Amino acid sequence: RNLSFPVILQQRLQDMYPARTIEVVNVAMTAVGSFTLVDFMDDILGEEPDALLFYAGHNEFYGALGLASREKIGRNRFLVLLHLRLMDFRFYQWMRDAIAALSDLNHTGKPDPGIRGTLMSAIANDKAIPYEGKLYQKAIHYFRKNLTVILTKARKKNVPVFLSDVVSNIRDLEPFSSVDWGDWPRADSLFFAAKDLEKGGHFALALEKYRMARDLDGTRFRASGHINQVIAEEALRFGAIRIPMEQIFEDHSDNRLVGNAYFTEHVHPTIDGQFLMADAFYQSIIQSKLIGNFNPVLFQTSAYYQRNWGYTAFDSLLALHKVDALMHY
């Protein structure tokens, strides 16, 4: 918890602007997508923030209320938003709980063999979603609509938005599943072709193949390139400050191939990744002069903070053990 990038960002901003009180409120939650963020927006803006930092997009399929999640309310956006609105009423909550209780009574009592291990395995329902298929396109469309709502609400309140790309492990994580779909190649064949190209020193072509293998992965725990395309287009349309996080990670990775050096598994950053993400937001905020003018006397590099941060080799070994246990599933 001491190494999440919002914590690092707050410390760096506080040191840069010692005369100000800097508060970074992290409202992120496990396994939520853009529908949840839409639901949060009025409450977040009610706190009168000076800025909104946005990093989301990986959970559009399997996050709560995602189209391929076990925790979904149908696949109609209007019904999902209506459900979120009605959840403010106790009577509706009571009805939902009563229906769930009746469902449990009718349950056979046999455990679902597909629900064990991690939250990822518990919440994912449809694990074979073809690239650019009907469900895929609907999820991308809903993400755009939800992002539009978020940015519109922020603009009405004159709250600047720092809108980041999402990035994932493409080099060191074989696709979760490969789907035979139309004229598209299989994700696993592209992944191993990228491996061969990398061994041959053809790094630009390898990057292209790795990206496509990620996009064609039928189990969509990693956002495809279309998510970042939506983020870039909506940032431009609403005048948000875009942070090219994917490019930043590529620029810091060997041969621009993002892998285990910055990710514990598919999307969650290592210590190095957390500091890199914090630095990306930090640089963007100070360059925007949102808080005040940049003072070079007070500036310290990200490497300086990482060398002097409060974690030990023992902490890292414990984390390595936990991640290894999770990766078993």
C-alpha positions as CSV (number, residue, x, y, z in Angstrom):
1,R,0.0,0.0,0.0
2,N,3.0,2.3,0.6
3,L,4.0,1.7,-3.0
4,S,0.9,2.6,-5.0
5,F,1.6,5.3,-7.5
6,P,-0.9,7.8,-6.0
7,V,1.0,7.6,-2.7
8,I,4.3,8.2,-4.5
9,L,2.7,11.0,-6.5
10,Q,1.4,12.8,-3.4
11,Q,4.8,12.8,-1.7
12,R,6.6,14.1,-4.8
13,L,4.0,16.9,-5.3
14,Q,4.2,17.8,-1.6
15,D,7.9,18.1,-1.8
16,M,7.7,20.3,-4.9
17,Y,5.1,22.6,-3.4
18,P,5.9,22.8,0.3
19,A,3.8,25.8,0.9
20,R,0.7,24.0,-0.2
21,T,-1.2,21.0,1.3
22,I,-1.3,18.3,-1.3
23,E,-3.9,15.6,-1.1
24,V,-4.2,12.8,-3.6
25,V,-7.4,10.8,-3.0
26,N,-7.3,7.3,-4.6
27,V,-10.8,6.2,-5.4
28,A,-9.6,3.1,-7.3
29,M,-11.2,-0.2,-6.5
30,T,-10.5,-3.8,-7.5
31,A,-12.2,-5.1,-10.6
32,V,-14.4,-2.1,-11.5
33,G,-14.9,-0.6,-15.0
34,S,-16.2,2.7,-16.4
35,F,-19.8,2.1,-15.3
36,T,-18.6,2.3,-11.7
37,L,-16.6,5.5,-12.5
38,V,-19.7,7.1,-14.0
39,D,-21.6,6.2,-10.8
40,F,-18.8,7.8,-8.6
41,M,-18.5,11.0,-10.6
42,D,-21.1,13.2,-8.8
43,D,-19.7,12.2,-5.4
44,I,-16.1,12.9,-6.6
45,L,-17.0,16.3,-8.0
46,G,-18.9,17.1,-4.9
47,E,-15.6,17.1,-3.0
48,E,-14.5,20.0,-5.3
49,P,-11.2,18.5,-6.5
50,D,-8.6,20.7,-8.2
51,A,-8.0,18.0,-10.8
52,L,-9.1,14.5,-11.8
53,L,-6.5,11.8,-12.7
54,F,-7.8,9.0,-14.8
55,Y,-6.2,5.6,-15.4
56,A,-8.8,3.0,-16.4
57,G,-9.8,0.7,-19.3
58,H,-8.5,-2.8,-18.5
59,N,-11.8,-3.9,-16.8
60,E,-14.3,-3.1,-19.4
61,F,-15.2,-6.7,-20.0
62,Y,-14.8,-8.5,-16.7
63,G,-15.0,-5.6,-14.2
64,A,-18.2,-5.2,-12.2
65,L,-21.1,-4.5,-14.6
66,G,-18.9,-5.4,-17.5
67,L,-20.5,-7.1,-20.5
68,A,-18.6,-10.4,-19.9
69,S,-18.7,-10.3,-16.1
70,R,-20.6,-12.5,-13.7
71,E,-21.5,-9.3,-12.0
72,K,-23.5,-7.8,-14.9
73,I,-27.0,-6.3,-15.2
74,G,-27.7,-7.4,-18.7
75,R,-25.9,-6.0,-21.8
76,N,-28.0,-2.9,-22.3
77,R,-26.3,0.4,-21.2
78,F,-29.6,2.1,-20.3
79,L,-30.5,-0.8,-17.9
80,V,-27.1,-0.7,-16.3
81,L,-27.3,3.0,-15.6
82,L,-30.9,2.7,-14.4
83,H,-29.7,0.0,-12.0
84,L,-27.0,2.3,-10.6
85,R,-29.5,5.1,-10.2
86,L,-32.0,2.8,-8.4
87,M,-29.3,1.5,-6.1
88,D,-29.6,4.8,-4.2
89,F,-33.0,3.6,-2.9
90,R,-33.3,1.2,0.1
91,F,-36.4,-0.5,-1.3
92,Y,-34.5,-1.4,-4.5
93,Q,-31.6,-2.7,-2.4
94,W,-34.0,-4.8,-0.4
95,M,-35.6,-6.3,-3.5
96,R,-32.1,-7.1,-4.9
97,D,-31.1,-8.8,-1.7
98,A,-34.4,-10.8,-1.5
99,I,-34.0,-12.1,-5.1
100,A,-30.4,-13.1,-4.3
101,A,-31.6,-14.9,-1.2
102,L,-34.2,-16.8,-3.1
103,S,-31.7,-17.7,-5.7
104,D,-29.4,-19.1,-3.1
105,L,-32.3,-21.3,-1.7
106,N,-32.8,-22.8,-5.2
107,H,-29.0,-23.4,-5.6
108,T,-28.0,-27.1,-5.8
109,G,-25.2,-26.5,-3.3
110,K,-22.6,-27.8,-5.7
111,P,-19.6,-25.4,-6.1
112,D,-19.0,-23.8,-9.4
113,P,-15.7,-25.4,-10.7
114,G,-14.9,-22.2,-12.6
115,I,-14.9,-20.0,-9.5
116,R,-11.8,-20.6,-7.5
117,G,-8.4,-18.9,-7.0
118,T,-8.3,-15.2,-7.7
119,L,-11.0,-12.5,-8.1
120,M,-10.1,-12.5,-11.8
121,S,-11.2,-16.1,-12.2
122,A,-14.2,-15.6,-10.1
123,I,-15.6,-12.5,-11.9
124,A,-14.8,-13.5,-15.5
125,N,-17.7,-15.2,-17.3
126,D,-17.2,-15.2,-21.1
127,K,-13.5,-16.1,-21.6
128,A,-13.6,-16.3,-25.4
129,I,-14.5,-12.9,-26.8
130,P,-13.5,-12.5,-30.5
131,Y,-11.6,-9.4,-31.6
132,E,-14.0,-6.9,-33.2
133,G,-16.9,-9.3,-32.6
134,K,-20.3,-8.0,-31.6
135,L,-19.7,-8.2,-27.8
136,Y,-16.2,-6.6,-28.2
137,Q,-17.5,-3.7,-30.2
138,K,-20.3,-3.1,-27.8
139,A,-17.9,-2.9,-24.8
140,I,-15.6,-0.4,-26.7
141,H,-18.7,1.7,-27.6
142,Y,-19.9,1.7,-23.9
143,F,-16.4,2.7,-22.7
144,R,-16.5,5.7,-25.1
145,K,-20.0,6.7,-23.9
146,N,-19.0,6.4,-20.3
147,L,-15.8,8.3,-20.8
148,T,-17.8,11.0,-22.5
149,V,-20.1,11.3,-19.5
150,I,-17.1,11.5,-17.1
151,L,-15.4,14.2,-19.1
152,T,-18.6,16.2,-19.7
153,K,-19.3,16.2,-15.9
154,A,-15.7,17.3,-15.2
155,R,-15.9,20.1,-17.8
156,K,-19.2,21.4,-16.4
157,K,-17.5,21.8,-13.0
158,N,-14.3,23.3,-14.6
159,V,-12.2,20.4,-13.2
160,P,-9.1,19.7,-15.4
161,V,-8.6,16.0,-16.3
162,F,-5.3,14.2,-16.7
163,L,-6.3,11.3,-18.9
164,S,-3.8,8.5,-19.2
165,D,-3.4,5.6,-21.6
166,V,-3.4,2.1,-20.2
167,V,-0.5,-0.2,-20.6
168,S,0.1,-3.9,-20.0
169,N,2.6,-6.8,-20.2
170,I,2.8,-7.9,-23.8
171,R,6.3,-9.5,-23.9
172,D,6.4,-11.9,-21.1
173,L,2.8,-13.0,-20.8
174,E,1.4,-15.6,-23.3
175,P,-2.2,-14.9,-24.4
176,F,-4.7,-16.4,-21.9
177,S,-6.7,-18.0,-24.7
178,S,-6.7,-18.1,-28.5
179,V,-9.9,-17.8,-30.5
180,D,-10.4,-19.0,-34.1
181,W,-12.3,-16.0,-35.6
182,G,-12.8,-15.0,-39.2
183,D,-9.7,-14.1,-41.0
184,W,-7.8,-13.1,-37.9
185,P,-4.7,-15.2,-36.9
186,R,-4.6,-17.0,-33.5
187,A,-3.2,-14.9,-30.6
188,D,-0.7,-17.6,-29.6
189,S,0.7,-17.9,-33.1
190,L,1.3,-14.2,-33.2
191,F,2.9,-14.2,-29.7
192,F,5.4,-16.9,-30.7
193,A,6.1,-15.2,-34.0
194,A,6.9,-12.1,-32.0
195,K,9.3,-14.1,-29.9
196,D,11.1,-15.3,-33.0
197,L,11.3,-11.8,-34.4
198,E,12.7,-10.5,-31.1
199,K,15.4,-13.2,-31.1
200,G,16.3,-12.2,-34.6
201,G,16.7,-8.5,-33.6
202,H,13.6,-7.3,-35.5
203,F,12.3,-5.4,-32.5
204,A,9.8,-3.0,-34.3
205,L,8.1,-6.0,-36.0
206,A,8.1,-7.9,-32.8
207,L,6.4,-5.0,-31.0
208,E,3.7,-5.0,-33.7
209,K,3.1,-8.8,-33.3
210,Y,3.1,-8.6,-29.5
211,R,0.5,-5.8,-29.6
212,M,-1.7,-7.8,-32.0
213,A,-1.4,-10.9,-29.9
214,R,-2.7,-8.9,-26.9
215,D,-5.5,-7.5,-28.9
216,L,-6.5,-11.0,-30.2
217,D,-6.4,-12.6,-26.8
218,G,-9.9,-14.0,-26.3
219,T,-9.7,-13.6,-22.5
220,R,-9.8,-9.8,-22.2
221,F,-7.9,-9.0,-19.0
222,R,-5.7,-6.6,-20.9
223,A,-7.2,-3.6,-22.7
224,S,-6.8,-3.7,-26.5
225,G,-5.4,-0.9,-28.6
226,H,-9.0,0.3,-29.3
227,I,-9.3,1.4,-25.6
228,N,-6.2,3.7,-25.9
229,Q,-7.6,4.9,-29.2
230,V,-10.8,6.0,-27.5
231,I,-8.8,7.6,-24.7
232,A,-6.7,9.6,-27.1
233,E,-9.8,10.8,-29.2
234,E,-11.9,11.7,-26.1
235,A,-8.9,13.6,-24.6
236,L,-8.6,15.6,-27.7
237,R,-12.3,16.3,-28.0
238,F,-12.6,17.5,-24.4
239,G,-9.3,19.2,-24.1
240,A,-8.1,16.8,-21.4
241,I,-4.4,16.6,-20.7
242,R,-3.4,13.2,-22.1
243,I,-0.6,11.2,-20.6
244,P,0.9,8.7,-23.2
245,M,1.6,6.0,-20.6
246,E,2.0,3.2,-23.0
247,Q,4.7,5.1,-24.9
248,I,6.4,6.0,-21.7
249,F,6.6,2.4,-20.6
250,E,7.9,1.4,-24.1
251,D,10.5,4.1,-24.0
252,H,11.8,2.8,-20.7
253,S,11.7,-0.9,-21.7
254,D,14.5,-2.9,-23.5
255,N,13.9,-2.6,-27.2
256,R,10.5,-0.9,-26.4
257,L,9.0,-4.3,-25.4
258,V,7.1,-4.0,-22.2
259,G,7.3,-7.1,-20.0
260,N,8.1,-8.4,-16.5
261,A,10.5,-5.6,-15.7
262,Y,7.5,-3.3,-15.1
263,F,4.6,-5.7,-14.5
264,T,4.0,-8.4,-11.8
265,E,1.8,-10.3,-14.2
266,H,-0.5,-8.8,-16.9
267,V,-1.5,-5.3,-15.8
268,H,-0.4,-4.6,-12.2
269,P,2.9,-2.7,-12.0
270,T,6.0,-3.8,-10.2
271,I,7.8,-1.3,-7.9
272,D,9.6,0.1,-10.9
273,G,6.3,0.3,-12.7
274,Q,4.6,2.2,-9.9
275,F,7.4,4.8,-9.8
276,L,7.3,5.2,-13.5
277,M,3.5,5.8,-13.5
278,A,3.8,8.3,-10.6
279,D,6.5,10.1,-12.6
280,A,4.4,10.3,-15.7
281,F,1.5,12.0,-13.8
282,Y,4.0,14.1,-11.8
283,Q,5.7,15.5,-14.9
284,S,2.4,16.3,-16.5
285,I,1.0,18.1,-13.5
286,I,4.1,20.3,-12.9
287,Q,4.3,21.1,-16.6
288,S,0.6,22.2,-16.6
289,K,1.4,24.7,-13.7
290,L,-1.9,23.6,-12.1
291,I,-0.5,24.0,-8.6
292,G,2.2,26.6,-9.3
293,N,5.4,27.4,-11.1
294,F,8.0,24.7,-11.3
295,N,10.9,25.3,-8.9
296,P,14.1,23.4,-10.1
297,V,15.7,23.8,-6.7
298,L,13.1,21.5,-5.1
299,F,13.1,19.0,-7.9
300,Q,14.3,15.4,-7.3
301,T,14.2,12.6,-9.8
302,S,12.1,9.6,-9.6
303,A,15.2,7.5,-9.1
304,Y,16.0,9.5,-6.0
305,Y,12.6,8.8,-4.5
306,Q,12.9,5.1,-5.3
307,R,16.3,4.8,-3.7
308,N,15.0,6.4,-0.5
309,W,11.6,4.9,-0.3
310,G,10.4,2.9,2.7
311,Y,10.6,-0.7,1.5
312,T,13.1,-3.5,1.9
313,A,14.3,-6.6,0.1
314,F,12.3,-8.6,2.5
315,D,9.1,-6.7,1.5
316,S,9.9,-7.5,-2.1
317,L,10.4,-11.2,-1.4
318,L,7.0,-11.4,0.4
319,A,5.4,-9.7,-2.6
320,L,7.2,-12.1,-5.0
321,H,5.8,-15.1,-3.0
322,K,2.2,-13.6,-3.1
323,V,2.3,-12.9,-6.8
324,D,3.7,-16.4,-7.5
325,A,0.8,-17.9,-5.6
326,L,-1.7,-15.8,-7.5
327,M,-0.1,-16.7,-10.9
328,H,-0.7,-20.4,-10.0
329,Y,-4.3,-19.8,-11.1
